[in-house]
Amino acid sequence: MRTDDAVWQALGTVLDPELDEPITTLDFVASCTVSDDGVASVRLRLPTFFCAPNFSFLMVADAYDAVSAVEGVTRAEIALEDHHASSEINGGVAAHAGFVETFAGEADAELAELRRYFLEKAVVAGQDRVARPLVDAGTGPDELAVLTLGAAPPSVDLDRLRARRAVLGLPADDGAPLLIHPDGTRVSAAQVPLHLRRARLTRLGIESNGEFCRSFLKTRYADAAGTG
């Protein structure tokens, strides 16, 4: 694989933590180039000038780590542009500083718990994505309560749910229940209807936020040439 293709593929593993989508599909990558000597230069952009610094920092830091790990890349240069905290974030990531050090006097905690919070929401939403077609096809609470990941129909949504659960240390093997509580315990048949209503609301909230972000980004960069 060409190095520039590998870098783009690596960027595809970087998620907007709130939207649970890759920054590449969200069009947050304004440009991506790799020089002959292996320097990968990536410019990132976000929907608004005031996107939350914590989310922004996570994406820039994750992009730096992902690109730096690509074989053939000698140096990663990740730059967030058109953001009120661009200089702080870019400087902090380049210096391998954490969020607290980057925003000294303003931040009092690193971002692991924030990342986990949104991964937990993604797991809840993912259960609705996998279960919804089954519900629509007539599968009832009793069947859903005992359905395992291995018995669920294969899909991209199922693969994504497994991946998110694995990161959180939740059951993700074939024998694991499809429907689980945040602590990993199985959802009972009596709990299924309410559990899925909550999961659906969570999914709709995430997807609605994603549509807002796409709309804001499209409007903000209406005259831009797109990704490179």
N, C-alpha and C positions, 0 to 999 in steps of 0.2 A: 504494500500500500504506500502511495506517495505520502510524504510527510505532511503536506498541507491537507490532504484528505483525512489523515489520521488526527490532525489537530481539530478539524471540524467535527470529526466523530467524537473526540474527547469532549469538546464543548457541548455536544448533545447529551452528555451525562450530567451536565450542570443544571440544576433545577431552580426555578423561582420557588423559594420555600413556601410561599403563601398559595401559589397557584398549582403547585405540583406538576409543572410542565417544564420541558427543557428550554433554555434560553434561546436555542436555535429556532425552535418552532414558534416561539413567541416573537421572533424577529428582534431580539435584544442585541444581537451581534451585528454591529454596523459594518465592520470589516474584519478580515482575517487573512494575514499574509505570512509567509515563511521565507526568509531570505536564504541565499545559497549557503551561508554559514550556519544555518539552523536557528536563527533568531525568529521566534514566533511573535508577531505583533497583532494584538487583538484589541479592537475598540468596541466598547459596550455602550449601549444607550438604553434609557428607561422611559416609561410613558410620561412621567412628569418630572419637573425640576426638583420637586420636593418628595420624591419617593423615600420611604423610611430608610434612614442610614443603616439600620441593622440588617434589613433584607438586602440592601445594596452591597454592604460589606460582605455578606455571606456569598453572594453571587460572584463578586470580583475575586474573593479568596478561593472559592471553589474552582473558578475558571483558571486561576493561576496554578493551583495544584494539579488540575487535570491536564493542562497543556504542558506543564513542566515534566510530567511523567511520560510524555510521548517520546518514543524512540526517535532519535535524530534531532530533537529539539535541544539546542545548546543553552538557550535562555528564553524565558517567557516574559513578554512585556504586555501587561494587561492594563488598559486605561478605560476607566469609566468617564464618559464625557457628558457635558450639559447637566450636571447635577450639583446641587448646592454644597455637597460635601465631597466633591470629586478629589480635590487635592489631598484631603485628609485620608480618604479611603485608599486612593492610589498609592500614596506615600506609605501608609501603614502596611498594606499588602506587600509592596516591594521590599519593605524592611523586615518582613516576617514578624510583624508585631500583631498582637491580638487586638480584639475590639476595644478592650478596656484601655490598653496602652495607646491605641490610635486616638481614642476620644477621652484622653485623660481629664478627669474632673467632671466629665459628663456621663460616662458609662460606669456602672458599678458591677457588671457581670458579663462573662463571656456568653456566647450565643448557642451553646449546646442545648440548653433547655428550650430555647425558642425553636431551634431546628426540630427537636423531638416533638414539641407541641404540634407543629404543622404536619409532621410525619404521621402523628396519631390521627389527625383530621383526615389525612389522605387515606389511611387505612379504613376509617369509617366510611368515607365516600366510595372507596373501592369495593366495599362489600355490596353497596347498592348497585354499582355498575355491573357486577357479576351476577347478583341475584335478580335484578329487575327483569331481564328477559325470561327467567324461569318463572317468576311470579306472573308475568303477562301470559305465559304459556299454561298457567293453571297449577303450578307447583304450590302446595299448601304449606302452612307453618310446620306441621309435623315432619314433612319431608325435608324442608329447609333446615330444620334444627339438627338433623343428623347428617346432612350433606357434607362431605369432605372436599378439600381442595382437589384431591385426586379424582373425585367423581364429578366435579363441575366441568362443564363444557370448556375445552381449551379456547383461549382468547388472549388478545393483547392485554385486556383489562385484568385477566386472571394472573398473567405473568407479572404485571405491575404490582398487583396486590401482594403477591408472594414476595417480591423484592422489597417492598416497603415494610412488610411484616418482619422479614429477615433482619433488616437494619435495626429494627426496634427490639429484636430478640424475642419476637412473638412466634407462635407455631406457624411454620410455613411449609411443612412437608406434606406429602400426599394424604396422610392420615389425619391432618389437622382439620378442625371444623371450619367451614366457610364463614359462618357467623360467630363472632366472638366479641366479648366485652373488652374494654381497654386493657384489662389485666390478663387477657388471653384465655379466660374461661369461656366455655360454650354458652351460647344463648339458648335458653329453653324454648320449647314450642310456644308456650304461653307468652313469652317475651318477644317473639319474632315480629309481630305486626308493629309494635311500638319501636322496636330496634330499627326496622327498615324505614319507618317514617323519619326517624332521626337521621338515619344514614342518607336518605334521599334529600332532606333539607340541607345537610352538610354538603352533599355533592352539588346541589343547585347553587349554593352560596359560593363555592369555589369556582364553578363554571361561570357564574354571573360576573364575578370579579375578573376572571380571565377575559371575558368579552369587553368589559369596561376598559381594561388595560390595552387590549388590542385597538379599541376605538381611539383611546387617548394617544397611543403611539402613532397610529395612522394619521391622525390630525396633526400631531406635533411635527412629524417628519414627512408631511405630504409632498414636499419638493425634493426629498432625498432620493438618491439613486437606488437604495436598497442595500442588501448585504453584499459583501465582496469576499 
